[in-house]
Structure formats: C-alpha cells, structure tokens
Amino acid sequence: MSQISLSTSHRRLTYFLSDVRSLRWSALLLSCIASID
C-alpha cells in the first residue's frame, strides 16, 4: 500500500516539475517576443 502511494506522489511530482519547466519555457518565449517588439 505504501508502495502505491509512493509511486502516486512520485508521478504527481513528475507532473509538477514538467509543468514548472513548460511554464518557464513559455515565460522565456514571451520575454523574447516582448524584447523583439
């Protein structure tokens, strides 16, 4: 049972990290576009 909850929290952490990474990339893209304008 603890194994299942551990894998679930790990998956949630992975999703969270990928979300943060994509947010950082989109922010970087937006700043590049803003600097071009």
C-alpha positions as protocol buffer text, in pm:
chain_id: "A"
residue {
  index: 1
  type: MET
  ca { x: 0 y: 0 z: 0 }
}
residue {
  index: 2
  type: SER
  ca { x: 280 y: 242 z: 86 }
}
residue {
  index: 3
  type: GLN
  ca { x: 441 y: 144 z: -244 }
}
residue {
  index: 4
  type: ILE
  ca { x: 131 y: 259 z: -436 }
}
residue {
  index: 5
  type: SER
  ca { x: 110 y: 593 z: -255 }
}
residue {
  index: 6
  type: LEU
  ca { x: 483 y: 644 z: -312 }
}
residue {
  index: 7
  type: SER
  ca { x: 452 y: 591 z: -687 }
}
residue {
  index: 8
  type: THR
  ca { x: 147 y: 819 z: -694 }
}
residue {
  index: 9
  type: SER
  ca { x: 330 y: 1102 z: -520 }
}
residue {
  index: 10
  type: HIS
  ca { x: 630 y: 1047 z: -749 }
}
residue {
  index: 11
  type: ARG
  ca { x: 406 y: 1073 z: -1056 }
}
residue {
  index: 12
  type: ARG
  ca { x: 248 y: 1388 z: -915 }
}
residue {
  index: 13
  type: LEU
  ca { x: 594 y: 1534 z: -854 }
}
residue {
  index: 14
  type: THR
  ca { x: 696 y: 1450 z: -1211 }
}
residue {
  index: 15
  type: TYR
  ca { x: 385 y: 1622 z: -1348 }
}
residue {
  index: 16
  type: PHE
  ca { x: 454 y: 1924 z: -1128 }
}
residue {
  index: 17
  type: LEU
  ca { x: 815 y: 1950 z: -1246 }
}
residue {
  index: 18
  type: SER
  ca { x: 717 y: 1921 z: -1613 }
}
residue {
  index: 19
  type: ASP
  ca { x: 452 y: 2192 z: -1557 }
}
residue {
  index: 20
  type: VAL
  ca { x: 710 y: 2422 z: -1399 }
}
residue {
  index: 21
  type: ARG
  ca { x: 951 y: 2354 z: -1686 }
}
residue {
  index: 22
  type: SER
  ca { x: 691 y: 2431 z: -1953 }
}
residue {
  index: 23
  type: LEU
  ca { x: 587 y: 2747 z: -1765 }
}
residue {
  index: 24
  type: ARG
  ca { x: 950 y: 2858 z: -1755 }
}
residue {
  index: 25
  type: TRP
  ca { x: 989 y: 2791 z: -2128 }
}
residue {
  index: 26
  type: SER
  ca { x: 671 y: 2981 z: -2218 }
}
residue {
  index: 27
  type: ALA
  ca { x: 783 y: 3272 z: -1998 }
}
residue {
  index: 28
  type: LEU
  ca { x: 1119 y: 3269 z: -2176 }
}
residue {
  index: 29
  type: LEU
  ca { x: 946 y: 3268 z: -2514 }
}
residue {
  index: 30
  type: LEU
  ca { x: 718 y: 3554 z: -2411 }
}
residue {
  index: 31
  type: SER
  ca { x: 1012 y: 3764 z: -2290 }
}
residue {
  index: 32
  type: CYS
  ca { x: 1195 y: 3700 z: -2620 }
}
residue {
  index: 33
  type: ILE
  ca { x: 888 y: 3809 z: -2819 }
}
residue {
  index: 34
  type: ALA
  ca { x: 847 y: 4115 z: -2597 }
}
residue {
  index: 35
  type: SER
  ca { x: 1212 y: 4213 z: -2646 }
}
residue {
  index: 36
  type: ILE
  ca { x: 1169 y: 4180 z: -3026 }
}
residue {
  index: 37
  type: ASP
  ca { x: 868 y: 4412 z: -3014 }
}
